[in-house]
Amino acid sequence: SYSFCTLLENIMAWIKQMMSTAGGPSGVLHPTRDLFFVWNKTLMAQTVESLVEAFPEGTLHAFAAKANPLEWVLRELEGSGMGCEAASIGEFRQGMKVFGGHKMVFDSPCKTVAEIHEALRTECLMNVDNFQELERVAAFLEENPSKARVGMRVNPQVGAGSMGIFSTG
């Protein structure tokens, strides 16, 4: 069995080999352009399993799309039972492709009117971060049906920072 350090050493040796034997800049890997990462699917599955076991049945655990928005990564996580949390409309759209609305949490702290409307046209969970957003949601719902579930973020330390509307203490 490999230790993590041994695995890392082997990966680094492979990268060096791919860069040198492939003829430099025109080779398989370019030293400043190419990117890759290593992902331990077994460890991910074990982590998700531990998380699910620690909470009551029916709890939605959401992976932050900003951590890795690649579609194949999101598919692996969705297959393990995870949901997806999006802090931007781009992340929300990417997550919707994979998770669908019922496992999608839109949690942006500064949603535009258009983004709120887009989210409310789905079955997502949307967290409202301030009274302005709440008013925008209410205005949309007066005119449009929605299957979205809306929650309100409550933070007792609001106002402790220099910008009151974004201040969370």
Sequence and secondary structure as in RCSB ss.txt:
>XXXX:A:sequence
SYSFCTLLENIMAWIKQMMSTAGGPSGVLHPTRDLFFVWNKTLMAQTVESLVEAFPEGTLHAFAAKANPLEWVLR
ELEGSGMGCEAASIGEFRQGMKVFGGHKMVFDSPCKTVAEIHEALRTECLMNVDNFQELERVAAFLEENPSKARV
GMRVNPQVGAGSMGIFSTG
>XXXX:A:secstr
   HHHHHHHHHHHHHHHHHHTTGGGSSS TTT       HHHHHHHHHHHHHHS TT   EEEGGG   HHHHH
HHHHTT EEEESSHHHHHHHHHHH GGGEEE  SS  HHHHHHHHTTT EEEE SHHHHHHHHHHHHHS    EE
EE   TTTT SSSTTT   
